[in-house]
Amino acid sequence: MTELLLSFRLAFLVTAILLVSATPFAYWLAFTKWRAKFLIEAIVALPLVLPPTVLGFYLLIGMGPRGPLGRLWLALFGHTLAFTFIGLVIASVLYSLPFCIQPLVASFERLDPKLLDASRVLGASKWRTFRKIILPLSLPGVITAIVLTFAHTLGEFGVVLMVGGNLQGVTRTVSISIYDHVQSIEYAEANQLALTLLIISFVLLAFVYGMNRRAGLRWLSN
Amino acid sequence: MTELASAYEKQSGAKVNLTFGSSGNFFAQIQNGALFDIFFSADSNYPHKLGEASLIIPNSTYDYAIGRLVLWSRADAKVDFSKSGWNSLLDPGVQKIAIANPQHAPYGRAAVAALKSSGLYEKVKDKLIFGENISQAAQFVESGSAQIGILAMSLALSPPLRSGKYWEIPRRQYFPLIQSAVVLKRTEQKDLAVAFMEFVVSPAGTKILEDFGFEKPQSNVDRSPQRTKPF
């Protein structure tokens, strides 16, 4: 149970951090006229290319006492980032970044530019346009970003395996725990945990998609 | 393993295909019909279980090596094993100690047993971090994120870690890490598989294993493999 809670805590935290930080970034990516934008888009997609354990390996090096991030953290807090919950959060944010950014950018880009122009012509600030026009119209994209980020972090294995150190209550997530059970030939325990994870995730995802549908209907009836 | 295979290839002209991975994963794969001829486990428990499930050729269990445990650190670490031995773990600079996961990795179980018999377990248990297997525990130390690892001698002697420092843990402080191999029932090359196994436990094969940091088992062919009990 500790493992399940830990995984959900990690997934919630990573989703929240990414949503807050990736939305302005996605906004910029969607609307910038900068010609080298494709380079940034390629970089954002890179975590998709590297196998999770490979990404995790480089994160372990980067978070270690000889890596830039690890050295900074060591100077600030007296310990390195590997084998800590915060380290796991940072690793997961990087790992799930494309899953948050790409749906957001896609839905921002699909917006009718005439609506945005109209809003601006009528004197609305950029922030007001974002809040009143862009965000409601992009709601399905936002929901997709939330769901993908959350699910991807929840099921994360390779990266956690590489930088976590398997500490109970700190870095032992549910996927690690299931793997440990399988390795110990405790298939019944593994099945039980996997089934619990699936059921909870299904209920949660169904709820979010259901909300999305209702929010969409409400928007149309306005 | 690579050395053993190429020595055998040179001697016999046969070709040995190696697949590397964790013993637990191979165990699950073999149970589900993986087409391997021989399974070299890092312990004797998985081969024993395969025997119980009648997935091996009868009497084909070979104890091919006994693992040795060492404390290992990077060359640039401040610890001095030759002076302090076990007590290096208590050095204030040692914040994290990496071991293999004792829940399923034999080397992890042996590490915990050794820590307990040295009387240090209670003092260092909050510093322990767990690798999925012994190689990952080594990675944690090699990358500098952990300061000391309780690793296999064979790893300490391997090229990536050879430059570090190690200290062998006295053998009486943990149970023997017997590693067994079995010929699998699905093999279509039983005679060749047995011939390779005989080579592995021959003086030539044993010499290679000893060079790589393993100990020679007292008797190679064990009809009733000991099971390494969880601590």
HADDOCK unambig.tbl for C-alpha pairs under 7 A between the chains (distance, minus, plus):
assign (segid A and resid 61 and name CA) (segid B and resid 143 and name CA) 5.73 0.50 0.50
assign (segid A and resid 64 and name CA) (segid B and resid 143 and name CA) 6.34 0.50 0.50
assign (segid A and resid 64 and name CA) (segid B and resid 144 and name CA) 5.81 0.50 0.50
assign (segid A and resid 64 and name CA) (segid B and resid 145 and name CA) 4.75 0.50 0.50
assign (segid A and resid 65 and name CA) (segid B and resid 144 and name CA) 5.97 0.50 0.50
assign (segid A and resid 65 and name CA) (segid B and resid 145 and name CA) 6.19 0.50 0.50
assign (segid A and resid 82 and name CA) (segid B and resid 145 and name CA) 6.44 0.50 0.50
assign (segid A and resid 165 and name CA) (segid B and resid 129 and name CA) 4.93 0.50 0.50
assign (segid A and resid 165 and name CA) (segid B and resid 130 and name CA) 4.82 0.50 0.50
assign (segid A and resid 165 and name CA) (segid B and resid 131 and name CA) 5.87 0.50 0.50
assign (segid A and resid 166 and name CA) (segid B and resid 129 and name CA) 6.55 0.50 0.50
assign (segid A and resid 166 and name CA) (segid B and resid 130 and name CA) 5.32 0.50 0.50
assign (segid A and resid 167 and name CA) (segid B and resid 129 and name CA) 6.44 0.50 0.50
assign (segid A and resid 183 and name CA) (segid B and resid 24 and name CA) 4.79 0.50 0.50
assign (segid A and resid 183 and name CA) (segid B and resid 25 and name CA) 6.70 0.50 0.50
assign (segid A and resid 183 and name CA) (segid B and resid 104 and name CA) 6.07 0.50 0.50
assign (segid A and resid 184 and name CA) (segid B and resid 103 and name CA) 6.78 0.50 0.50
assign (segid A and resid 184 and name CA) (segid B and resid 104 and name CA) 4.89 0.50 0.50
